[in-house]
Amino acid sequence: MSAPTEGGGVDPAPIPDSANEDIPPNSEGNPEAVTAVTDPEADHRRGMEKSKLKFAIIFVSLTTAGAVALAVVGHFTPGYAEKGGSLLASTGDVLKLLATTSLGFIFGRTLNGGDP
């Protein structure tokens, strides 16, 4: 065990000269006692990837809903569709483009085996 110091604390256990591996202090000599070592950088990257995917899914949902809403407006208001038909079609095409691009991002991130 460790020897007490002058200030009342305990010195850390001395490292033997024959040591060839690092054992975390809370394992008390048993490497199997430590279940997981976390890497803050990897955790941050994983969290950012999840945030990006959540945003992309929300973005796809909103653009798809917008394209559907424009299609409904164009179908039920034939007079408006004739006057602003090119505007409605252009806006619908832009929304479809954004939705398919976001879907490509989602599939590209999720189907690559989990590597960022």
Rosetta constraint file for C-alpha pairs under 8 A:
AtomPair CA 1 CA 13 HARMONIC 6.69 0.50
AtomPair CA 2 CA 10 HARMONIC 6.11 0.50
AtomPair CA 2 CA 11 HARMONIC 5.63 0.50
AtomPair CA 2 CA 12 HARMONIC 6.07 0.50
AtomPair CA 2 CA 13 HARMONIC 5.32 0.50
AtomPair CA 2 CA 14 HARMONIC 7.90 0.50
AtomPair CA 3 CA 10 HARMONIC 5.88 0.50
AtomPair CA 3 CA 11 HARMONIC 5.82 0.50
AtomPair CA 4 CA 8 HARMONIC 6.11 0.50
AtomPair CA 4 CA 9 HARMONIC 5.75 0.50
AtomPair CA 4 CA 10 HARMONIC 4.47 0.50
AtomPair CA 4 CA 11 HARMONIC 6.20 0.50
AtomPair CA 5 CA 9 HARMONIC 5.42 0.50
AtomPair CA 5 CA 10 HARMONIC 5.69 0.50
AtomPair CA 5 CA 11 HARMONIC 6.35 0.50
AtomPair CA 15 CA 19 HARMONIC 6.95 0.50
AtomPair CA 23 CA 27 HARMONIC 6.90 0.50
AtomPair CA 23 CA 28 HARMONIC 7.99 0.50
AtomPair CA 23 CA 29 HARMONIC 6.64 0.50
AtomPair CA 23 CA 30 HARMONIC 7.69 0.50
AtomPair CA 23 CA 31 HARMONIC 6.12 0.50
AtomPair CA 24 CA 28 HARMONIC 7.70 0.50
AtomPair CA 24 CA 31 HARMONIC 7.66 0.50
AtomPair CA 24 CA 34 HARMONIC 7.57 0.50
AtomPair CA 25 CA 29 HARMONIC 7.91 0.50
AtomPair CA 26 CA 34 HARMONIC 7.50 0.50
AtomPair CA 27 CA 31 HARMONIC 6.08 0.50
AtomPair CA 27 CA 32 HARMONIC 7.68 0.50
AtomPair CA 27 CA 33 HARMONIC 5.28 0.50
AtomPair CA 27 CA 34 HARMONIC 5.72 0.50
AtomPair CA 30 CA 34 HARMONIC 7.80 0.50
AtomPair CA 38 CA 43 HARMONIC 7.59 0.50
AtomPair CA 39 CA 43 HARMONIC 6.19 0.50
AtomPair CA 40 CA 44 HARMONIC 6.07 0.50
AtomPair CA 41 CA 45 HARMONIC 6.21 0.50
AtomPair CA 42 CA 46 HARMONIC 6.05 0.50
AtomPair CA 43 CA 47 HARMONIC 6.12 0.50
AtomPair CA 44 CA 48 HARMONIC 6.17 0.50
AtomPair CA 45 CA 49 HARMONIC 6.16 0.50
AtomPair CA 46 CA 50 HARMONIC 6.25 0.50
AtomPair CA 47 CA 51 HARMONIC 6.20 0.50
AtomPair CA 48 CA 52 HARMONIC 6.16 0.50
AtomPair CA 49 CA 53 HARMONIC 6.21 0.50
AtomPair CA 49 CA 116 HARMONIC 7.64 0.50
AtomPair CA 50 CA 54 HARMONIC 6.12 0.50
AtomPair CA 51 CA 55 HARMONIC 6.14 0.50
AtomPair CA 52 CA 56 HARMONIC 6.12 0.50
AtomPair CA 53 CA 57 HARMONIC 6.13 0.50
AtomPair CA 53 CA 106 HARMONIC 6.28 0.50
AtomPair CA 53 CA 109 HARMONIC 7.88 0.50
AtomPair CA 54 CA 58 HARMONIC 6.24 0.50
AtomPair CA 55 CA 59 HARMONIC 5.99 0.50
AtomPair CA 56 CA 60 HARMONIC 6.07 0.50
AtomPair CA 56 CA 102 HARMONIC 5.76 0.50
AtomPair CA 56 CA 103 HARMONIC 7.56 0.50
AtomPair CA 56 CA 105 HARMONIC 7.53 0.50
AtomPair CA 56 CA 106 HARMONIC 6.69 0.50
AtomPair CA 57 CA 61 HARMONIC 6.21 0.50
AtomPair CA 57 CA 102 HARMONIC 7.60 0.50
AtomPair CA 57 CA 103 HARMONIC 7.80 0.50
AtomPair CA 57 CA 106 HARMONIC 7.41 0.50
AtomPair CA 58 CA 62 HARMONIC 6.20 0.50
AtomPair CA 59 CA 63 HARMONIC 6.13 0.50
AtomPair CA 59 CA 99 HARMONIC 7.32 0.50
AtomPair CA 59 CA 102 HARMONIC 7.25 0.50
AtomPair CA 60 CA 64 HARMONIC 5.94 0.50
AtomPair CA 60 CA 98 HARMONIC 7.56 0.50
AtomPair CA 60 CA 99 HARMONIC 4.83 0.50
AtomPair CA 60 CA 100 HARMONIC 7.75 0.50
AtomPair CA 60 CA 102 HARMONIC 6.03 0.50
AtomPair CA 60 CA 103 HARMONIC 6.78 0.50
AtomPair CA 61 CA 65 HARMONIC 6.08 0.50
AtomPair CA 61 CA 99 HARMONIC 7.86 0.50
AtomPair CA 62 CA 66 HARMONIC 6.11 0.50
AtomPair CA 63 CA 67 HARMONIC 6.15 0.50
AtomPair CA 63 CA 95 HARMONIC 5.36 0.50
AtomPair CA 63 CA 96 HARMONIC 7.06 0.50
AtomPair CA 63 CA 98 HARMONIC 6.90 0.50
AtomPair CA 63 CA 99 HARMONIC 5.65 0.50
AtomPair CA 64 CA 68 HARMONIC 6.18 0.50
AtomPair CA 64 CA 95 HARMONIC 7.03 0.50
AtomPair CA 64 CA 96 HARMONIC 6.98 0.50
AtomPair CA 64 CA 99 HARMONIC 6.30 0.50
AtomPair CA 65 CA 69 HARMONIC 6.06 0.50
AtomPair CA 66 CA 70 HARMONIC 6.19 0.50
AtomPair CA 66 CA 92 HARMONIC 7.78 0.50
AtomPair CA 66 CA 95 HARMONIC 6.96 0.50
AtomPair CA 67 CA 71 HARMONIC 6.19 0.50
AtomPair CA 67 CA 92 HARMONIC 5.21 0.50
AtomPair CA 67 CA 95 HARMONIC 5.84 0.50
AtomPair CA 67 CA 96 HARMONIC 6.62 0.50
AtomPair CA 68 CA 72 HARMONIC 6.18 0.50
AtomPair CA 69 CA 73 HARMONIC 6.18 0.50
AtomPair CA 70 CA 74 HARMONIC 6.06 0.50
AtomPair CA 70 CA 88 HARMONIC 6.72 0.50
AtomPair CA 70 CA 92 HARMONIC 6.47 0.50
AtomPair CA 71 CA 75 HARMONIC 6.09 0.50
AtomPair CA 71 CA 92 HARMONIC 7.59 0.50
AtomPair CA 72 CA 76 HARMONIC 6.08 0.50
AtomPair CA 73 CA 77 HARMONIC 5.81 0.50
AtomPair CA 73 CA 81 HARMONIC 7.71 0.50
AtomPair CA 74 CA 78 HARMONIC 6.26 0.50
AtomPair CA 74 CA 80 HARMONIC 7.14 0.50
AtomPair CA 74 CA 81 HARMONIC 5.01 0.50
AtomPair CA 74 CA 85 HARMONIC 7.70 0.50
AtomPair CA 74 CA 88 HARMONIC 7.31 0.50
AtomPair CA 75 CA 81 HARMONIC 7.66 0.50
AtomPair CA 77 CA 81 HARMONIC 6.20 0.50
AtomPair CA 78 CA 82 HARMONIC 6.17 0.50
AtomPair CA 79 CA 83 HARMONIC 6.43 0.50
AtomPair CA 80 CA 84 HARMONIC 5.83 0.50
AtomPair CA 80 CA 85 HARMONIC 7.20 0.50
AtomPair CA 81 CA 85 HARMONIC 4.41 0.50
AtomPair CA 81 CA 88 HARMONIC 7.04 0.50
AtomPair CA 84 CA 88 HARMONIC 6.02 0.50
AtomPair CA 85 CA 89 HARMONIC 5.97 0.50
AtomPair CA 86 CA 90 HARMONIC 5.92 0.50
AtomPair CA 87 CA 91 HARMONIC 6.07 0.50
AtomPair CA 88 CA 92 HARMONIC 6.05 0.50
AtomPair CA 89 CA 93 HARMONIC 6.07 0.50
AtomPair CA 90 CA 94 HARMONIC 6.26 0.50
AtomPair CA 91 CA 95 HARMONIC 6.25 0.50
AtomPair CA 92 CA 96 HARMONIC 6.15 0.50
AtomPair CA 93 CA 97 HARMONIC 6.11 0.50
AtomPair CA 94 CA 98 HARMONIC 6.22 0.50
AtomPair CA 95 CA 99 HARMONIC 6.13 0.50
AtomPair CA 96 CA 100 HARMONIC 6.15 0.50
AtomPair CA 97 CA 101 HARMONIC 6.11 0.50
AtomPair CA 98 CA 102 HARMONIC 6.15 0.50
AtomPair CA 99 CA 103 HARMONIC 6.15 0.50
AtomPair CA 100 CA 104 HARMONIC 6.14 0.50
AtomPair CA 101 CA 105 HARMONIC 6.37 0.50
AtomPair CA 102 CA 106 HARMONIC 6.24 0.50
AtomPair CA 103 CA 107 HARMONIC 6.13 0.50
AtomPair CA 104 CA 108 HARMONIC 5.87 0.50
AtomPair CA 105 CA 109 HARMONIC 6.13 0.50
AtomPair CA 106 CA 110 HARMONIC 6.15 0.50
AtomPair CA 107 CA 111 HARMONIC 5.72 0.50
AtomPair CA 108 CA 112 HARMONIC 6.37 0.50
AtomPair CA 109 CA 114 HARMONIC 7.30 0.50
AtomPair CA 109 CA 116 HARMONIC 7.12 0.50
AtomPair CA 110 CA 114 HARMONIC 6.38 0.50
